[in-house]
């Protein structure tokens, strides 16, 4: 799994704790009860150059709360405990990968499912360039409670969920701090956000069109007015300080094929 993928944990951890913890170690043992509901997760892998990454699952406990001292005013803050685990996806047949997650984690702390991340990443980039390194992942962040969706940016989905977002290859050529060419995926969003209600099945079927490749090229030297270049699939070059490519522009391009 790429180092950049670890950044995606922001949607599971949600905020950084400031101050000193006053609590003892939390018992993170999971023991789903026999009658727990399960969420079945299925990912259809687009092709051999990508692979689903392990599910990043976060449980929450209001039974084993933590106390910490605020770094702002010294007050004591009581808050829930979090338990982040990884669950491997299992290849069932061909391009179908599956896993299941218990809604009730159980255990001494009575863990319950709060959020999970799922998605894909390039594992082989050589078919698009021998000097390319697989980069960041894309996918979906699912919130199962109000704690996980508190930032208000999650779209609510009732019942089972099937998502088929479109992605295009995105090559980033780093030049300022490091000299490396990353291959990642350009989507309308890197990670779609959904607040899930009463879902038993989640299906992720990403679509990738490798006929449209976008490049982001850093300048060799940091000089005022010398911006990075974004090269779109039709050859259009933008070098005006824009940091991110326009997904809609790429999506609507007709290359005459």
C-alpha positions in Angstrom: 0.0 0.0 0.0 1.4 3.4 -0.9 2.5 6.0 1.6 -0.1 8.4 0.1 -2.8 5.9 0.9 -2.1 6.3 4.6 -3.2 9.9 4.3 -6.8 8.6 3.6 -6.9 7.6 7.3 -8.0 11.2 8.0 -11.5 10.1 7.2 -11.3 7.4 9.9 -9.5 9.3 12.6 -11.3 12.5 11.8 -9.4 14.8 14.1 -6.1 15.1 15.8 -6.1 14.9 19.6 -4.4 17.9 21.2 -3.1 17.5 24.7 -2.2 14.7 27.0 -4.2 11.5 27.5 -5.4 10.8 31.0 -6.8 7.4 30.4 -5.4 3.9 30.6 -5.0 1.7 27.5 -8.3 0.8 25.9 -9.2 -2.8 25.4 -9.6 -3.1 21.6 -10.6 -6.7 21.5 -13.4 -7.4 19.0 -16.0 -10.1 19.6 -19.0 -9.7 17.3 -22.1 -11.3 18.8 -23.9 -14.1 17.0 -26.8 -11.9 16.1 -24.8 -9.0 14.7 -25.7 -7.5 11.3 -23.0 -7.6 8.6 -22.1 -5.3 5.8 -21.0 -7.2 2.7 -18.5 -5.2 0.7 -17.8 -6.1 -3.0 -15.2 -4.4 -5.2 -15.0 -5.2 -8.9 -11.3 -4.7 -9.9 -11.1 -2.8 -13.3 -8.1 -4.7 -14.6 -4.8 -6.4 -13.8 -2.9 -3.2 -13.1 -5.1 -2.3 -10.1 -6.1 -4.0 -6.9 -8.5 -3.3 -4.0 -6.7 -2.3 -0.9 -7.7 -3.8 2.5 -10.7 -2.3 4.1 -9.9 0.4 6.6 -12.5 0.0 9.3 -13.1 2.2 12.4 -15.1 1.1 15.4 -16.2 3.5 18.1 -16.9 2.9 21.8 -18.9 5.0 24.2 -18.4 2.4 26.9 -14.7 2.9 27.2 -14.4 6.7 27.0 -11.1 8.5 27.2 -10.2 11.6 29.1 -7.6 14.2 28.0 -6.4 17.6 28.9 -7.2 20.3 26.4 -4.1 22.0 25.0 -6.1 25.2 24.8 -7.4 25.9 28.3 -6.3 22.9 30.4 -9.9 21.6 30.8 -10.6 17.9 31.0 -12.4 16.5 27.9 -14.2 13.1 27.9 -14.6 11.5 24.4 -15.3 8.2 22.8 -12.5 5.7 22.0 -11.7 4.6 18.5 -10.4 1.3 17.1 -9.0 1.3 13.6 -8.4 -2.1 11.9 -7.6 -3.4 8.5 -9.7 -6.2 6.8 -8.2 -7.9 3.7 -10.3 -8.2 0.6 -10.6 -11.8 -0.7 -10.6 -12.5 -4.4 -13.8 -14.6 -4.9 -13.7 -15.1 -8.7 -12.0 -13.3 -11.5 -12.2 -9.6 -10.8 -14.6 -9.7 -7.9 -13.2 -9.1 -4.4 -15.2 -9.4 -1.2 -15.1 -8.8 2.6 -17.6 -8.4 5.3 -17.7 -6.1 8.3 -19.6 -6.6 11.6 -21.9 -3.7 12.5 -21.4 -4.7 16.2 -17.8 -5.3 17.1 -18.7 -6.3 20.7 -15.9 -7.0 23.1 -15.5 -5.5 26.6 -15.8 -1.9 25.2 -18.9 -2.7 23.1 -17.4 -1.5 19.9 -19.8 -0.5 17.1 -19.1 0.3 13.4 -18.5 3.9 12.7 -16.8 4.2 9.3 -14.9 2.4 6.7 -12.8 3.1 3.5 -12.7 0.9 0.4 -11.3 1.3 -3.0 -8.5 0.5 -5.5 -5.0 1.6 -6.3 -2.5 0.9 -9.1 -0.1 -1.9 -8.3 1.7 -1.9 -11.7 2.4 1.2 -13.7 4.9 0.0 -16.3 2.3 -0.4 -19.1 2.0 3.4 -19.1 5.7 4.1 -18.6 8.7 2.3 -17.4 9.6 5.1 -15.0 6.2 5.3 -13.3 5.6 4.5 -9.7 2.1 3.5 -8.4 0.7 6.4 -6.4 -2.3 7.2 -4.3 -5.6 5.2 -4.0 -9.2 6.2 -4.8 -12.5 4.9 -3.5 -15.3 5.6 -1.1 -15.5 6.6 2.6 -18.6 5.3 4.3 -20.0 6.7 7.6 -22.3 4.6 9.6 -23.0 7.0 12.5 -23.3 10.7 13.2 -19.8 10.8 14.7 -18.1 9.8 11.4 -20.3 12.1 9.3 -20.1 15.1 11.6 -18.3 17.4 9.0 -21.6 17.5 7.0 -20.0 16.6 3.7 -21.4 13.1 3.5 -24.2 12.3 1.0 -27.0 10.2 2.7 -27.7 6.8 1.1 -30.6 4.6 2.3 -30.4 0.8 1.9 -27.8 -1.1 -0.3 -25.3 1.0 -2.2 -23.8 0.5 -5.7 -21.2 3.0 -6.9 -19.6 3.2 -10.3 -17.4 6.3 -10.5 -15.2 7.0 -13.5 -11.4 7.6 -13.3 -8.6 8.5 -15.7 -4.8 7.9 -15.4 -3.1 10.9 -13.8 0.7 11.1 -13.9 2.4 13.5 -11.5 6.1 14.3 -12.3 7.7 15.6 -9.1 10.8 17.7 -9.6 11.3 20.2 -6.7 11.9 18.0 -3.7 12.1 14.6 -5.3 12.6 13.3 -8.8 9.8 10.7 -9.2 6.9 10.1 -11.6 3.8 8.8 -9.8 0.8 7.2 -11.5 -2.5 7.7 -9.7 -6.1 8.1 -10.7 -8.0 11.3 -11.5 -11.7 11.2 -10.4 -14.4 13.7 -9.7 -13.4 13.1 -6.1 -10.5 11.0 -4.8 -12.8 9.5 -2.2 -16.6 9.8 -2.4 -18.4 10.4 0.9 -21.6 8.6 1.9 -23.6 8.4 5.1 -25.0 4.9 5.0 -28.3 4.0 6.5 -29.5 0.4 6.7 -27.1 -1.0 4.2 -26.3 -4.7 4.0 -24.5 -4.6 0.7 -22.0 -2.1 -0.7 -20.7 -2.6 -4.3 -17.9 -0.6 -5.8 -17.4 -0.9 -9.6 -15.0 1.7 -10.7 -14.5 2.5 -14.4 -11.1 3.4 -15.7 -10.4 4.9 -19.2 -6.7 4.8 -19.9 -7.1 6.5 -23.3 -7.2 9.8 -21.5 -4.0 10.5 -19.6 -3.5 13.8 -17.8 0.0 15.0 -16.5 1.1 17.4 -13.8 4.7 18.5 -14.2 6.5 20.4 -11.6 9.2 23.0 -12.6 12.8 22.0 -12.0 13.4 25.2 -10.0 11.1 27.3 -7.8 11.1 30.7 -9.5 8.4 33.3 -9.1 6.0 33.1 -12.1 7.4 29.6 -13.0 4.3 27.4 -12.5 3.7 23.7 -12.8 2.2 22.5 -16.1 -1.0 20.5 -16.5 -1.1 18.7 -19.8 -4.6 17.4 -20.7 -5.2 14.4 -22.9 -5.9 16.5 -26.0 -2.5 18.3 -25.6 -3.8 21.5 -24.0 -1.3 22.9 -21.5 -2.3 25.0 -18.5 0.5 26.8 -16.5 -1.2 29.5 -14.6 -0.8 28.3 -11.0 -3.7 25.8 -11.2 -2.9 23.0 -8.8 -5.5 20.3 -9.7 -6.7 19.2 -13.2 -10.3 19.8 -14.1 -12.0 16.4 -14.1 -15.1 17.5 -16.0 -12.8 18.9 -18.7 -11.1 15.5 -19.1 -14.4 13.6 -18.9 -16.0 15.6 -21.7 -13.0 15.5 -24.1 -13.6 13.8 -27.4 -10.3 12.5 -28.7 -11.8 11.3 -31.9 -11.4 7.6 -31.2 
